[in-house]
């Protein structure tokens, strides 16, 4: 008796998730949207409480008034355009430039502040309007994601400004003497690099200022490289640089409130004015003593611990490793130049940078684990990074004198603590990489049939 077996035919939908499988993802996106909106509204209310405009108002004003950062707005437009075809990208770019020219001429005639970027914001908002009114289904979702990504890049910058205002208004005393004392364990790198930057003025300072100020633009360029196939594949990758960049900017300022620090150029340099402890940076090392909190002005941001510029540059470096040679070189250059600038301009202490690296890799690990699905390795990696980061903050606050007195032991321990997080991140993410299928050995050719000989 012949039995028939039932064969399951392969799926013909390209492996796309069913409607049932899409529901949790839609709910997750909706929840993320609600949380983000609520967070921005809360920051807007907090800024209004201190008598200034919040992130929502500042971004809305840039529809008409001169923007603060034109390159950032065009970077947001570039991120939005990853979901468009090449013809649509050309039309969007021409429209943005044309609108900017009109705004430029009107401002020039009216004698108003001159800047560019309004056209880019108009086009991003136009893409969102087209998605709502003219698109359906997956096309609408994709275009809304593109517009949302571009707007979030700009909103993240505005949000950071509001966070800095809150830190200066709510944290009247700063903990710089604690951090400066702990920094003795690393050999006071801010004083050392500060002398180097001053010796290379004006060329070195101009280059470093350019790199330091345009870090969001560099992140957008690397993000564009990672998202270059979105238009063809009609979907975003599960994990990319912009996601980590935004989350670092969201979580980092909360640590500022726990550990307010203004930096050596303010606490020990000329930029601190009458609030500075002493005029020491970068020529004279701060004298040893018992660290204590010192009052400071209501303007300078308490944005040193951890160094978010270091965190962003670290993630930029990590995400550039799987790109071509030019992008890898750019990622390395931006990391080295950012570290040099943060120390050389007196914006950070060396211990800030170590905390920034640990913070960045912990957030990056959490974002990757969330994208691929949590497993034991991901949980261990995030827990390890979180623990090391917490221990660093406690040590800077509780043991700075002991660290300074035993610098030959404390310094290497700080570096080893950060190195353990780096090594764990490298090992875990490499294990997460899909293994390449081994190449099949070529099969030997079949022996040719003997050809009959002519007699």
Phi and psi in degrees as a GROMACS rama.xvg file:
@    title "Ramachandran Plot"
@    xaxis  label "Phi"
@    yaxis  label "Psi"
@TYPE xy
-87.6274  126.562  UNK-2
-100.966  142.893  UNK-3
-105.685  131.849  UNK-4
-100.417  140.79  UNK-5
-85.6416  121.416  UNK-6
-99.7653  136.5  UNK-7
-90.5899  115.654  UNK-8
-70.9646  146.162  UNK-9
-64.7566  151.982  UNK-10
-68.2245  141.094  UNK-11
-105.816  11.4342  UNK-12
-100.401  16.7476  UNK-13
72.2362  19.4617  UNK-14
75.492  19.1243  UNK-15
-74.8302  147.558  UNK-16
-67.7392  149.766  UNK-17
-73.6108  174.448  UNK-18
-62.7249  -35.1641  UNK-19
-65.2155  -39.5564  UNK-20
-70.8639  -23.499  UNK-21
-79.8731  -20.1306  UNK-22
-61.4018  -46.3369  UNK-23
-60.7555  -36.9691  UNK-24
-66.936  -40.6943  UNK-25
-62.9322  -42.5365  UNK-26
-63.2337  -37.4193  UNK-27
-64.8321  -44.0976  UNK-28
-63.3753  -39.9325  UNK-29
-64.3735  -43.0904  UNK-30
-63.5517  -41.9216  UNK-31
-62.3025  -38.8664  UNK-32
-64.682  -41.362  UNK-33
-65.6032  -44.3638  UNK-34
-63.1533  -44.1304  UNK-35
-62.6886  -44.0714  UNK-36
-62.7969  -44.619  UNK-37
-62.1534  -38.4867  UNK-38
-64.7412  -43.5404  UNK-39
-65.8514  -38.9491  UNK-40
-64.3021  -40.993  UNK-41
-63.005  -42.1215  UNK-42
-65.9217  -36.6393  UNK-43
-61.7879  -43.5485  UNK-44
-65.3931  -40.266  UNK-45
-64.1647  -42.0744  UNK-46
-64.3824  -41.2767  UNK-47
-62.909  -32.7034  UNK-48
-62.3716  -31.9549  UNK-49
-95.3911  10.043  UNK-50
81.9407  21.0421  UNK-51
-130.081  167.644  UNK-52
-77.327  145.441  UNK-53
-93.1613  -175.457  UNK-54
-64.6455  -36.9095  UNK-55
-67.1991  -44.3544  UNK-56
-65.9669  -42.978  UNK-57
-62.8818  -40.1698  UNK-58
-71.837  -36.151  UNK-59
-65.8252  -36.9548  UNK-60
-62.2856  -30.4727  UNK-61
-72.6799  -4.55621  UNK-62
-65.5608  -33.1501  UNK-63
-119.753  -46.4761  UNK-64
-81.8412  167.004  UNK-65
-63.1968  125.393  UNK-66
-70.8501  159.609  UNK-67
-76.7172  -34.7765  UNK-68
-140.364  99.9661  UNK-69
-65.531  -46.437  UNK-70
-57.571  -35.335  UNK-71
-66.4306  -39.9123  UNK-72
-65.2206  -39.0127  UNK-73
-71.2466  -28.9578  UNK-74
-65.7377  -39.1552  UNK-75
-63.6922  -39.5582  UNK-76
-63.239  -40.9616  UNK-77
-61.4997  -39.7309  UNK-78
-65.1568  -37.4813  UNK-79
-64.9602  -35.9983  UNK-80
-72.7247  -6.55507  UNK-81
-65.5775  -19.7719  UNK-82
-92.2892  -1.67691  UNK-83
-99.0848  159.876  UNK-84
-77.2286  169.216  UNK-85
-63.3908  -37.1869  UNK-86
-64.9253  -43.7035  UNK-87
-66.0279  -35.092  UNK-88
-63.5774  -42.7621  UNK-89
-62.5226  -43.8891  UNK-90
-64.3061  -40.8749  UNK-91
-65.4489  -43.3113  UNK-92
-64.5493  -43.9039  UNK-93
-63.2806  -39.9176  UNK-94
-64.6852  -42.0308  UNK-95
-62.9579  -45.9107  UNK-96
-65.3093  -41.5643  UNK-97
-61.6461  -43.5218  UNK-98
-64.075  -39.8722  UNK-99
-64.1658  -38.2698  UNK-100
-61.9731  -42.9974  UNK-101
-62.1382  -46.8948  UNK-102
-61.1984  -39.3274  UNK-103
-62.6533  -45.0158  UNK-104
-65.5219  -41.3962  UNK-105
-64.8909  -42.9729  UNK-106
-66.4379  -38.3706  UNK-107
-64.0935  -40.2071  UNK-108
-70.0613  -33.429  UNK-109
-88.8368  -6.8303  UNK-110
71.564  27.5245  UNK-111
-88.2082  177.01  UNK-112
-61.936  137.027  UNK-113
-102.693  126.763  UNK-114
-165.139  172.526  UNK-115
-126.987  168.087  UNK-116
126.755  -16.7755  UNK-117
-60.433  -38.7408  UNK-118
-61.3375  -40.3675  UNK-119
-62.0885  -43.2791  UNK-120
-65.9735  -39.2755  UNK-121
-61.256  -41.7985  UNK-122
-68.521  -39.6323  UNK-123
-62.5952  -44.8693  UNK-124
-64.2929  -36.127  UNK-125
-63.4604  -39.0351  UNK-126
-62.4708  -40.2014  UNK-127
-64.3252  -40.2866  UNK-128
-65.586  -41.0188  UNK-129
-63.5003  -39.3808  UNK-130
-61.3383  -40.2536  UNK-131
-74.3924  -37.6779  UNK-132
-98.0874  -26.1274  UNK-133
-120.63  -6.31125  UNK-134
-116.395  158.998  UNK-135
-136.792  154.269  UNK-136
62.2743  -136.571  UNK-137
-65.6421  -31.0273  UNK-138
-65.4506  -39.9449  UNK-139
-64.4598  -45.1983  UNK-140
-60.7194  -44.1886  UNK-141
-63.886  -44.3427  UNK-142
-68.4059  -36.1002  UNK-143
-66.6968  -38.2956  UNK-144
-62.9768  -41.7184  UNK-145
-62.7996  -46.5339  UNK-146
-65.5608  -40.0518  UNK-147
-63.7641  -37.8047  UNK-148
-64.3371  -42.9523  UNK-149
-64.4185  -41.2103  UNK-150
-69.9449  -34.8926  UNK-151
-66.6289  -34.4577  UNK-152
-61.0667  -43.3415  UNK-153
-71.8901  -41.8195  UNK-154
-63.4399  -34.1194  UNK-155
-61.5006  -38.878  UNK-156
-66.3863  -42.8695  UNK-157
-65.8796  -38.5224  UNK-158
-62.9156  -40.4267  UNK-159
-60.0726  -40.3691  UNK-160
-61.3267  -40.997  UNK-161
-68.0984  -39.9252  UNK-162
-58.3511  -43.4724  UNK-163
-63.049  -37.326  UNK-164
-62.0668  -42.8519  UNK-165
-64.1739  -39.0181  UNK-166
-64.2996  -39.3424  UNK-167
-73.6902  -28.0288  UNK-168
-83.3927  -30.9068  UNK-169
-100.376  -18.7968  UNK-170
-116.233  90.5672  UNK-171
-75.5302  -28.9749  UNK-172
-104.378  145.035  UNK-173
-118.133  158.764  UNK-174
-108.539  29.2014  UNK-175
-58.7642  -40.0038  UNK-176
-59.0634  -32.8054  UNK-177
-65.605  -47.3201  UNK-178
-69.0123  -40.2154  UNK-179
-63.6674  -36.5702  UNK-180
-68.4304  -44.6279  UNK-181
-63.5138  -29.2038  UNK-182
-68.6091  -16.9734  UNK-183
-59.6012  -27.8572  UNK-184
-65.5321  -23.4262  UNK-185
-100.442  3.60588  UNK-186
84.4767  22.7646  UNK-187
51.9202  61.8507  UNK-188
-64.6628  -28.6196  UNK-189
-64.2897  -38.812  UNK-190
-68.0933  -38.3589  UNK-191
-68.2662  -50.3382  UNK-192
-70.6379  -30.3958  UNK-193
-61.4292  -40.588  UNK-194
-65.1049  -37.7792  UNK-195
-64.1538  -44.7685  UNK-196
-65.3803  -41.1715  UNK-197
-63.9988  -32.7719  UNK-198
-72.5196  -22.9765  UNK-199
-100.242  8.87136  UNK-200
-64.5156  148.633  UNK-201
-92.0599  -9.75357  UNK-202
-63.9962  -51.43  UNK-203
-59.4876  -42.6803  UNK-204
-64.3488  -41.4486  UNK-205
-64.4134  -44.1111  UNK-206
-63.5061  -45.7132  UNK-207
-67.278  -36.9232  UNK-208
-62.8902  -39.5076  UNK-209
-64.2757  -45.5845  UNK-210
-65.2858  -44.0112  UNK-211
-64.6414  -41.1476  UNK-212
-79.1292  -23.8348  UNK-213
-105.773  26.9193  UNK-214
-61.8367  -41.931  UNK-215
-59.8282  -36.0134  UNK-216
-65.4949  -41.0188  UNK-217
-62.7666  -39.9288  UNK-218
-63.4827  -38.9312  UNK-219
-64.2183  -37.4504  UNK-220
-67.1597  -43.2519  UNK-221
-66.5123  -38.3077  UNK-222
-61.6166  -38.5612  UNK-223
-62.0732  -38.7689  UNK-224
-62.6747  -42.1264  UNK-225
-69.934  -28.7255  UNK-226
-100.696  16.3266  UNK-227
-67.8119  -18.0244  UNK-228
-101.103  7.67879  UNK-229
-63.4377  -42.6128  UNK-230
-63.2327  -37.246  UNK-231
-76.2586  -40.3869  UNK-232
-86.1665  -13.5091  UNK-233
60.4859  33.6277  UNK-234
-161.329  155.236  UNK-235
-87.8106  148.525  UNK-236
-64.9068  157.205  UNK-237
-66.0218  -25.5818  UNK-238
-147.44  134.518  UNK-239
-151.912  172.023  UNK-240
-61.3746  -40.7814  UNK-241
-60.9921  -35.4864  UNK-242
-61.1826  -50.1472  UNK-243
-64.3485  -39.4563  UNK-244
-58.1342  -45.3224  UNK-245
-69.6374  -39.41  UNK-246
-67.3962  -37.8663  UNK-247
-60.6215  -43.5685  UNK-248
-67.0414  -24.3279  UNK-249
-80.0519  -41.9156  UNK-250
-88.7469  -33.8914  UNK-251
-56.5304  -47.6436  UNK-252
-60.701  -22.5758  UNK-253
-63.6622  -32.6724  UNK-254
-71.3837  -30.5282  UNK-255
-55.9731  -37.6721  UNK-256
-69.2561  -29.8813  UNK-257
-79.4786  -30.6577  UNK-258
-137.338  75.2352  UNK-259
-72.3122  122.677  UNK-260
-142.184  138.575  UNK-261
-101.894  -22.3695  UNK-262
108.455  156.182  UNK-263
-65.0868  -32.3063  UNK-264
-67.8262  -22.5211  UNK-265
-96.8136  -46.6639  UNK-266
-75.3165  -29.554  UNK-267
-129.459  13.425  UNK-268
-129.318  -174.172  UNK-269
-69.7569  -24.914  UNK-270
-72.0389  -14.0545  UNK-271
-79.9851  -15.4867  UNK-272
59.9639  -139.162  UNK-273
-71.0618  -12.7337  UNK-274
-84.5334  -14.2961  UNK-275
-65.567  144.371  UNK-276
-62.1668  -42.5784  UNK-277
-165.876  160.73  UNK-278
-91.0324  83.0537  UNK-279
-118.109  -33.5583  UNK-280
-78.8551  136.933  UNK-281
-102.784  15.872  UNK-282
-89.3167  -34.4318  UNK-283
-123.951  130.91  UNK-284
-70.8183  145.378  UNK-285
-64.2686  136.637  UNK-286
-70.046  152.585  UNK-287
-68.3554  155.395  UNK-288
171.902  -175.874  UNK-289
-84.939  115.967  UNK-290
-68.8703  150.219  UNK-291
-155.442  157.844  UNK-292
-71.2846  141.679  UNK-293
-124.483  141.98  UNK-294
-70.2512  150.755  UNK-295
-142.69  174.873  UNK-296
-69.538  178.317  UNK-297
-101.514  17.5841  UNK-298
-118.017  -44.6902  UNK-299
-66.973  126.429  UNK-300
-66.5501  143.596  UNK-301
-93.9165  68.9576  UNK-302
-121.191  44.3189  UNK-303
-105.613  -35.3544  UNK-304
-112.465  107.936  UNK-305
-85.4604  173.161  UNK-306
-77.861  105.56  UNK-307
-73.7915  -27.6681  UNK-308
-62.705  -40.2746  UNK-309
-64.5964  -41.4359  UNK-310
-62.2743  -45.2667  UNK-311
-66.1944  -42.5046  UNK-312
-64.6481  -33.6225  UNK-313
-66.1669  -44.7594  UNK-314
-66.5424  -35.2269  UNK-315
-60.988  -43.126  UNK-316
-63.5938  -44.5694  UNK-317
-61.6147  -44.6446  UNK-318
-76.0107  -16.7711  UNK-319
-85.2509  -6.7672  UNK-320
-68.4339  -26.3455  UNK-321
-100.736  21.0423  UNK-322
-105.766  -171.54  UNK-323
-75.6595  178.024  UNK-324
-63.0195  -39.5136  UNK-325
-63.8157  -42.9063  UNK-326
-69.1167  -38.2421  UNK-327
-62.8067  -41.8293  UNK-328
-63.8062  -42.3972  UNK-329
-63.3331  -40.6831  UNK-330
-63.2149  -40.9763  UNK-331
-67.0002  -44.6516  UNK-332
-60.8477  -43.2057  UNK-333
-66.7288  -35.9875  UNK-334
-65.975  -49.3282  UNK-335
-63.9612  -44.6836  UNK-336
-66.7083  -36.7125  UNK-337
-67.1257  -43.3816  UNK-338
-61.2125  -41.1653  UNK-339
-64.802  -41.7685  UNK-340
-67.7918  -43.7793  UNK-341
-61.6388  -36.1602  UNK-342
-81.8927  -45.1105  UNK-343
-68.0158  -28.4209  UNK-344
-88.3175  -1.76068  UNK-345
75.0516  21.4367  UNK-346
-81.7156  -21.5695  UNK-347
-145.249  158.667  UNK-348
-93.8243  166.122  UNK-349
-63.4775  -37.5394  UNK-350
-66.9967  -26.1072  UNK-351
-61.5943  -40.9357  UNK-352
-66.7003  -40.6062  UNK-353
-62.3752  -43.9235  UNK-354
-63.2217  -36.4952  UNK-355
-65.4528  -39.561  UNK-356
-64.6632  -46.1645  UNK-357
-62.9707  -43.1554  UNK-358
-61.4187  -44.3138  UNK-359
-63.6998  -47.3143  UNK-360
-68.1856  -30.8817  UNK-361
-67.954  -45.2681  UNK-362
-65.3196  -42.2819  UNK-363
-60.7662  -42.3073  UNK-364
-63.9713  -40.8442  UNK-365
-64.5044  -40.1258  UNK-366
-67.245  -40.3159  UNK-367
-67.2672  -43.2791  UNK-368
-63.9408  -37.7017  UNK-369
-66.0574  -36.3147  UNK-370
-72.822  -37.8598  UNK-371
-96.0664  -11.1014  UNK-372
104.246  128.783  UNK-373
-69.1186  137.452  UNK-374
-136.953  -178.484  UNK-375
-61.8984  -41.6108  UNK-376
-62.8626  -41.2698  UNK-377
-66.2712  -41.3976  UNK-378
-64.2409  -43.2065  UNK-379
-63.5411  -42.6475  UNK-380
-63.6311  -46.0589  UNK-381
-66.8716  -40.1874  UNK-382
-64.581  -39.8289  UNK-383
-63.9626  -47.0599  UNK-384
-63.1688  -40.5964  UNK-385
-63.9336  -41.2372  UNK-386
-64.6863  -45.4786  UNK-387
-62.1032  -41.8859  UNK-388
-63.215  -44.2785  UNK-389
-64.2896  -40.9725  UNK-390
-63.8721  -39.1588  UNK-391
-60.8777  -46.9657  UNK-392
-62.6585  -42.0344  UNK-393
-64.9965  -40.7478  UNK-394
-65.0902  -41.126  UNK-395
-62.3037  -32.377  UNK-396
-87.8133  -35.0134  UNK-397
-102.324  -33.5453  UNK-398
-118.207  31.6272  UNK-399
-66.2341  -38.1305  UNK-400
-65.967  -44.5617  UNK-401
-63.516  -37.2552  UNK-402
-64.3829  -40.2468  UNK-403
-69.3889  -36.7862  UNK-404
-73.5691  -28.6447  UNK-405
-118.675  54.7137  UNK-406
-64.4872  -30.6779  UNK-407
-70.7043  -17.826  UNK-408
-100.016  -42.1905  UNK-409
-68.8851  -40.1646  UNK-410
-59.6693  -54.8966  UNK-411
-59.8493  -33.7746  UNK-412
-65.0302  -39.4735  UNK-413
-61.6535  -45.7526  UNK-414
-65.1988  -40.7638  UNK-415
-66.4114  -35.759  UNK-416
-62.2339  -45.9601  UNK-417
-66.1846  -39.1104  UNK-418
-64.0258  -33.3537  UNK-419
-64.2745  -37.1008  UNK-420
-69.9737  -40.84  UNK-421
-61.8736  -47.1989  UNK-422
-63.806  -42.714  UNK-423
-62.3543  -37.9652  UNK-424
-65.8711  -44.4877  UNK-425
-63.4063  -46.7688  UNK-426
-64.2452  -44.1324  UNK-427
-69.2744  -45.1082  UNK-428
-67.8734  -32.176  UNK-429
-66.3883  -37.4004  UNK-430
-67.6308  -27.2924  UNK-431
-76.8102  -18.4539  UNK-432
-65.1631  138.741  UNK-433
-66.4787  132.886  UNK-434
-72.4993  137.934  UNK-435
-73.1366  136.369  UNK-436
-67.8944  133.375  UNK-437
-64.5362  138.554  UNK-438
-69.018  136.955  UNK-439
-73.4446  139.358  UNK-440
-70.6814  137.594  UNK-441
-62.31  134.526  UNK-442
-72.5837  141.434  UNK-443
-65.3956  140.424  UNK-444
-64.6828  145.815  UNK-445
-67.7431  141.105  UNK-446
-63.0427  134.352  UNK-447
-73.3  144.534  UNK-448
-68.2314  139.343  UNK-449
-63.0723  131.584  UNK-450
-81.6804  135.287  UNK-451
-65.6345  135.931  UNK-452
-83.1644  143.985  UNK-453
-80.1032  128.497  UNK-454
